[in-house]
Structure formats: C-alpha cells, structure tokens
C-alpha cells in the first residue's frame, strides 16, 4: 500500500519540489502485485472485512498499473490499410562500435533484423555519426526500399529513417539548465496526412560501469547517497526537458508522434506530463506482460516507447525479445481515427 501511495505521489509532484519521491515510480508495478497477493490472501482466509480496503485501492490504481503491466489486448487488424502507420523505436547503443556485445557480429545480426522490418518510420537513438556506413558494411541496404537517414550532425544521437516523403526536418537540444538531451524533429507525408515526429533521447543517469556494479552488489552508504543524487538530478532534468518538448508539440500544426528513449518509467512526473498533452501511450495495445525495454538491473523496466497523437488509435504495441543493444526495440501499428 505504501509503495502505491508513494508511486502515485511520484507522478504528481514535480521532482524540483520533492526529488526523493521520484524513484518510487520504479517500484509501482511490484507494489501493485504485492497488494493484490495480500488482498487475495485475506479473501481466501475469509477475512473479507480486511480485504475490502485493499481491493478498493487496487481498483482505483488500475489505470496507473496498466501503464506498467499489460493484460494483453493485443493486435487488432487495421480496418483501412491506407490509414495504417508502423513505427519502430530502438536505442541501438552506437551500433556496438565499442564491442560491448559482439561488435561486427552484432551489427550483422542487427542489419538482418532491420531488413525484415516493414515499418515506414524508424526512430533510432544513440546512432553514431558513421552509422550509415557501419550498417551498409554489415549488409544493410539503404536502396530497397529507398530509405532516407536524418541523423544528429555530430557524435551519436537520435536519427530518423523513413521511406516516406520528408517535408522538413531539424535537430535541437533543450534550453540551457535543462540537462543534456537531444531531439530530431521530422515532418513526413503519410497516407493519413502530414505527421510531425519527435525522436527524443531524454536525460540519462550517466552511471559508470562501476556505478551499475555497485547497484547490483549493494552500494555502501556513501555510494548510495551519491547514486541517489545522480538519480534525482536526472529526474529534475527530464521534468524540465518535457516542458520544452510539450511546448513544441502543442505548436505543431500537424498530428504528432513522440518516440524514443525516455530514460524514465511510465510512472514518472515527466511521462505523466507528456501524456497530459496531446498524446497517449501506445502501450495500451500491448501484449501480456511487463514488456520491459531496458536490459539491466531492474527487470521489466520500460523506458522506451511511442506516444501517439489522439487522432491515432493504437492497434498493436510489441516489445521485441532481441538483445542487440542494452535496450529492446519497440514497434507499434497505428490507424488514423
């Protein structure tokens, strides 16, 4: 019960006010399952009067829980193919150019996986400056169909790949004081009309390898305080970044799609702020389960995804069980209402 209450507060209270609340959004799903188990235990032992209160809380918090765990409404067919739009979002972790996994073998496998994709819009994050040549060397074809690459101009950053006509595109960063984050903004002509895409990579934790090892092994008190400080700073930065992103979304004359590596769970102040604008989470059409996207210490953590303008209806949302990065790719199928 305490985890749920603190989690509900975490999405409603800005981390600029009470930053220590924010991490409770990470444990929200587990808290809901624990409360469900306790409620069932009371019910089966005929302590009905003690199960009523927790059961009521479970019902009231179901909308929040459905953002972190899907009961699997699953894929539904698109009624009009001319209105359907497929979107892929994937943090490719610099195409494994530093050999975190298998280097060239990883790129070959990734190239084969991408070649089989049929989505018209790919939103890639941490795409390296020479990524186009790296993929081509690994066997990826940019010609069939003709795909355009719209990438961050220096270093590694977001990139949009599409075979649709591009009307306009730009890159931008968040204002000074809002932390580090990058956005590629693209207007594309889809069968349902022009759509403005925001491919975003919000503030990372910037944990070192030693930091992640400390989390897994159990940090000392000093390490724990330092890591908590990094965690809360990142929450504050993302909350500020989302305000700028929302402003640009609301200025768009076209329907918007927001895809990327949000570095934040759905139960966070930043993600709730985004959902309160003109977009909804496509996770509502997901398959059964957690559908975690980050391959790391916390199982089931979903920090990547797609938010679609309310003029679109989510027909499917799939998290792919491939390990070609430290993130899993997400694909969605949308239909214009």
N, C-alpha and C positions, 0 to 999 in steps of 0.2 A: 504493500500500500504506500509506503514511504517513497519507494522508487518511482511509482506512478505520479504521485503528487509533485515530487521534485522535478520529474521529467516534464510534466505539464507546465510547471513554472518556467523551466528552462527555455521553452519555445515562446514564452510570452514576455519574458523580462530581458531587456537588452543586456548583453554581456558588458556593455560600457557602464552599466549600473552595478550589477552583481555578477561578475565573471565566474565566480566559483559555482554558480548554478549550472552553467552550460554543459559540463561533462555528463550530467545526469541524463541528457538526451541519448547518450550512447547505450545506457543500460535499460532504456524504457521497455524494449521488447521482452527482455528476460524478466523484468519486474511483472509484466502483464501475465506471462506464463506461470510465474511463481504464485501470483494471486489466484489465478484460475485453479492451480493444483490445490491450494489451500481451501478454496471455496468448495471444490468437489469433495475434498476430504471431510469437510464439515457436513456436507449434504449426505454423504453415504454413511456417516456415523449418526445420522438423524438429529444433528444439531441445526435444524432448519433456521431457527431464530438467529443463529450466529452466521449463517451463510447469506442472509438477505442483503446486508450492507455491502459486503464484498461483491456480490452478484450485481448490485446496482452500479457500483463503481466500474465493473468490467463493461457493462452496457454503455455507460456514459463515456468511457475512454476508448470504445471500439473504433471510432473514426481515426484516432491517433495511431492505434495499434495496426490498423490496416495499411498504414504508410510504411511499416517496417516488416510486416509479415502478410503475405498474400494467401487467401484461401483458394486462389486459382480459378478466377473467372475465365481465364484462358483466352485463346484466339477465337475471334468470331470473324466470319467472312466479310470482306468489303463488298458492299452492295453495288457500287459503281466503280469499276476499275479505273476510270478516268479521274476519279476523285481521290484515289489512294496514294499515299506517300510513305515510303520507307525511309527511316533514319537510323544511322549507326553512330554510336558514341563510344570511343575507345581511347584510353590513355596508353599509348604504345611504348612508353618509357624509353624514349630516344632510340627505338628500334634495336634495343640491346647492343648498342655500339660499344659499350664498355664490358660486354661479356658477363653480365650478371647471371644470365641463364646459359645459353649455348652459342651465343654470338651469331655467326653466319647461318648455322642450322636453324636458329630461332627465326631469323629473317626469311629463310626459305619457306619454313612452315607458315609464317605469318603471311607471306606473299600468296601461297596457295589458298589459305583461308580467305583472304580478301578477294581473290579472283573468283571465288564462288559466291560472293555476296551480290545481291540484286538491288540493294537499297540505292536510291538516287542521291542521297546526301550522306556523306561520311564526315563526322566531326572527330578529329583526332587531336589528342593533347600530347605534349612533350614530343612533338615531331621535330627531328633535327634539321638543321639548315641544309644538309646534303641528303636528306631523307629520300627525295625522289630518285636520285642515282643509286642509293643503297637498295631500295626496293627493286629497281629495274635490274640491278646486278643479281639480285636474289631470284629473278624470274618473273617479276610482276610486269604486266603490260599496261601501259597508260593509253593504248590506242583503241582497244576493242572492249567496251565502247570508249569513245574519246572522253577521257576524264581530265578535268581541269583541277590543278592544285593551287590553292590560295593559302599561302603559308606565312607564318611570322617571319619578318625580314632578317632577323639576326638571332643566332643561337638556336635554342629549342623553344618551341611554343605551340600554340594552337594552330591547326590547319584544317581547312575545309576542302574536301574532294567531292566533285559533283560532275555529272554528265548533263545537267540541266543548264539552260541559258542563264548567264550571270549578268544582271543589270548593273550592279555596283558592289563594291566591297571596300573595307578599310580595316585597319588594326588600331587598337588603342589600349592604353593602360589606365588604371584607376588613379584618381587625383592623389597628389602628394599627401601623405599622412594616412592613407587607406591601405597601406601594406603593399605587398607585391602580388600582382595578378594580371593576367593578360586575356584579351578578347579579340577574336576575329569576327567581324560583322559582315554578313554577305546577304545581298538581295538576289533571290533566284526566281525564275519564272517556272512555276509548277503547273500541272494540268488544272489545278484548282485556283490559279491566280498567283500573284507575286507574294512571296513569303520572306520575311527578314529573319535570318539565322544569327543567333549569338552563340558562338562556340567559346566557352569560358573555361578558364583554369583559375579557380579562386585560391586564396592564400593557403599555402602548405604549412605543415608543422615545422619543417626543416629540422627534423630529428636526424642525428647522425646514426651510423650503424651501431655505435656503442650505446646510443640512447635506446634504440629498439631492443638491443640485447638486455639493457638494464630493466626495461619494462617486462620482458619475458622472464627474467631471473628474479625480479623483485628488487626495486631500487632502494638504496639507503634513504634515510630521511632527507639528507641534503640533496641527493639526486632527485628524489620525489618532488621536493619543493621547486627545484629548478625546472623539471619537466612540466609540472603543473603550471608554472609561469609561462612557458612556451605555449602550452595548450590554450590557456586563457587569452594570451596575446593574439593567437591565430583566430579565436572566436571573435574577438573585438574587431580585427581587421576584416574578416568576412562580413560581419554585420555592416560595416561602413561601405564595403565594396558593393554589397547588394543594393544599397540605397542608390548608388550611381547607376547600377545596371537597371534597376526599376525605372529610373527617370528616363533612360534611353529607350527602354521597352515601351513606355507609355507615350513617347514622342513618335513612335513608328506609325506611319500611315498604312502599314500592311500587317496582317497577322504575323505573330512572332513564334519562333521556336528557340528554346534555350536548352542547349545540350552541353555536356562537359563533365569535367572532374571538379565537383563542388567542394571536395575535401571536408564535407560536412554531412552528417546523417540527416534523414528527413525530419527527425525530432530535434530541430535546432531553430534558434531565433532567425538566422539568415534564411533558411529554406522556407520557413513559415511566412516570412516577409515576401518572398518571391511568389509563393502560392496565393497570397492575398492580392496580387496584382491581376494580370490578365491571362494567367496560365494555370494549368492544372498538371498534376503529376501523372505520367502515363503508367505508373506502377499499378494503377487501378485495374489494368487489363493484364496483369502479370500472372505467371504460373504459380502453382502452390509452393510455398516455402519462403525462406528469408530472401533469397536471390542476392546474396552479398556480392559486392563487386571488388572489394579490396582483399587481396591475398596477403593477409598479415596476421597480427596477433589476435585481433578481435574477430571471431567468426561471425559471419552474417552481416558484416558492416557494409551498408550500401551508401557509397559516397559519389557514385557516378549515375548519370541518368539523363532523361529528356523531359522537359516541361513544355507542353504544347498549348498554344492559344486556345481559348474556349470555343473558337469556331471549328476546332477539330475534335473528333471523337477517337479515343484510343481503341484500336481493335486488337492489338497484341503488344506485349512487352516481354522480351526474353533476355535473360542473362545467360551468356554462353559459357559452358564449362570448359574453356580452353585456358591454358596457362602459358601465354606468350609474352607476358608482362607481369608487373605486380598488381595489375588491375584486370578485371574481366570485361569483355566488350558487352554492350547492351544494344539491342535492336528493337525498334518499335515500328508498328504499322498504324498509320493514321488515316482517317477518312474525313473529308470535309462535310460538315453537317449541312 
